[in-house]
Amino acid sequence: MQLFYNYTLTASSSEIKFSREESKHIAKVLRKKEGDHLYITNGYGVLFIARITFSNPSQCIVKIESYEQQSQRKYRLHLAVAPTKMNDRYEWFLEKATEIGINEITPIICDHSERKIIKAERFERILQSAMKQSLQCYLPKLNPAITFSEFIKQENEDQLLIAHCEETKKQSLKDILLPEVNTTILIGPEGDFSAKEIDIALSLGYTPVTLGVNRLRTETAAIVAAHSVAFMNS
């Protein structure tokens, strides 16, 4: 099964004209022709089945024949992760977290952050590609980058957790996670959260957690967190 993405699709849509790039992929790479069927999602959980009515490397047109709303997970996971110094490491996290299963991502700029600018358009393309590759119909929401202090003031998901490396009392993530519970997890930059940031998070109800005995890179810690939540709910 090959999954395509088109955010403009709604229940009332009847036809789609693919972009030149996607048309070339459909007609020349996948060798799809008139009469063949395609599976398309709008990223909001709807799976559309469409029939190709015109197939050409320059333009491919399909007619929507049916659609079905896919069920959502019984939990929501929001990861707030500081951008990594090397941009490709953050992109790797976005791809793998999407494949594993995540609802929302917020890049947070922390006291020790070395990177403070993100490439939102590129990140969006990575999320879309990973969603299609893993045959999911829900596209994770990528929020604009904000400071830690701005994020911590927001109303976030039910179970609030912060993973840090300070030698203080922490609970194991695998022991504290609950099934079918909405969760927000904070992951800091290469230099970890500052002591001030940790204190603020704790004062606002965040529970400190450890992801294991080894010290992990930011992107690895985020993947471990995403997998732990997915495994708890599997």
N, C-alpha and C positions, 0 to 999 in steps of 0.2 A: 504493500500500500504506500502510495506517495501522497503526502499531504501538502496542500498549498494554502497560502494565507492571503486574505483580502479583507481589510478592516471595514470596508464600506458595505459589506453584505448585510442585509436584513431579511426578515421573513417575507417581505414584499418584493425582494429582488428577483428578477426573472432571467437576467443575462449579465455576463461579465466579459469585458474585453481586457485580456491580459496585456501587460507592458511588453515592449519589444524584447527585453531581456528574458522575461519568463516565457514568452511565446517561443523564443528560440530554444529554451530548455525543454519545453513541452514537445515541440515538433521535431527538433533536430537531435536532441540528446536522448529523450525518452521515446522518441519515434511514435508519438501518439497521433492518431488520425481521426477524421470525422467519424462519429459514432462511438468512440471510446469514452469511458467515464473518468472523471476526476473527482477527488475528494478535496474539499476546501473548508477552511474554518475562518471565522471572523475574529478569532481571539477572545470572544466572549462566551465560549462554550457551545457554540452551534456548529454542527457538522453538516455541510451541504454536499449533496451528490449532484454532479452536473454532467451533461453530455456535450462533447465537442461538436459544434456545428460548422466550424471553420478552423482549419489547422494550417498554419503557415509560419515559418521562422520569424516573420515580421509582425504577425498578429494572430493570436489565437482567441477564438470566441467560443464561449460555452453557454448552454442553457441550463438553468437550475431546474432540476426535476423533483427534488425532495430535500428536506432538512430535518434535523433532530437535535434537540437540546441535550447536551451531555450532562451527566450529574457532576456536581462539584465534590471536592474532598470534604470529609467530615471535620476538617480543621483548617485553620489559616496560619500560614507561617510568614512573618515579616522579619527579614534580616536587614539590620542597619549596619553596614560594613564600611569602614574607612577605606578610601582609595589607596591602592598600593603604589609604592614608588615606581615600580615597573608596570606600565599600563597593561601589558599583555597578561600579567598574572590576574588582574582584576577581570579581564575579559574571559579568562579560563574559568574563574569562579562563576561568572554569569552564565556561561554555557552549561557547566556541570550542575549548578544549582537548579537551573531550569529543567534539565533532564531528570533530576532526582524528584523535583516537585517543590515549588515555592510560589507564594502568592504575590509578594511585594518586596521590593528592594529599595533601600534608601542609602545613597552614599553620604556618609557623615564626615565632616571635617573636624578633626580633633586637635587638641593642643600639640600633640607630637606628629601631626600629619606633615609629610614632606610633599605630597601631591594634593593640590587644592582645586584643580580644574579637571573636569571629566569630559569625555567625548560622548555626549548623550545620544546623538544620532547613530554613531557606530555601535554603542551599547544596545540600542533598540534593535538594530539589525541582527546582532548576535542572539538576543533573546528570541526573535522571530525564527531564526534559523534553528535554534535548539528546540523550540516548541514543535516545529514541523518535523524535525528529525526524530523526536521522541513520541510523535503521533499524539500530541496533546491538543486540546481545543481551547485551553485557557492560556492567554498570554500574561506572564507576570507583569505587574505594574512597576515601572521604573520611575521613581520620584526624582525631582531635581535635587542636586547636592545641597545640603544645608549644614550648618554648624552643629556640633554636638549639643550646645546649649539650646539651640532652637528646637532640635529634635526631641530632647528630653522633656520639653514643656508640653509636647503634644499628647493627645489621648491615644494610646497605642493598644495593641491587642492584650487579651486578658492576662496571660502569664508573661511577666516581664523579667528577663534574664540578662545579665551582663557577664561576658566571659573575659577575664583578665588574668595577668600573670603575677600579680602581687602576692607575696607570701602571707596571705591572710586566710581566715576561715572561709572555705567555699564548699559547696556541695557538688557532687558529680552530676553532670548534665543527664546522664542516663538514669540516675536515681530520682531526679526531680521532675522529669517530663511526665505529662499525663496524656492519655489518649483522647482524641477528639476535643482538644482544648486549643483555642487560638493563642498563638505564642509570638512574642517579639524578642529577638536576641540581638544584643549589641556586640559587635566584634571590632576591636580597635586597630590602629595602624601598627607598622613595624615596631615603633617605640612604645607600644601599649598605650592604654589610657593613662592620663595623669592621675595622681592621687586625688586631686580636686574633682576630676570628672567622676571617678569611682565613688567618692563620698556623695556627690550630688545624686548620682543614680540610686545609691542605696537609700538616701533620704526620701526619694520619690517612689520607693517600693520595689525597686529592681533587686532580684536575688543574685548574688555572685555565684558563678559556676565555674567548674574546671572541666576541660575537655579531655583530660588524661594526664599521664605523668610526663609526657614529652612536650617540649615547647614547640608550638606550631606556627608556621607562617600565617599571616592574615587570611590569605585565600584558602589555605588548607583548613584553618579553624572554621571558616564559614561553611566549607563543604562538609566537614565533620558534623557541624551543628545541623545542617539541612538533612543529612542522611540520618542522624539520630532521631529527628522528629518524624521523618518518613518511616523509619523502621518501627518506631513506637506505634505508628498508626497503620502498619501493614497487616 
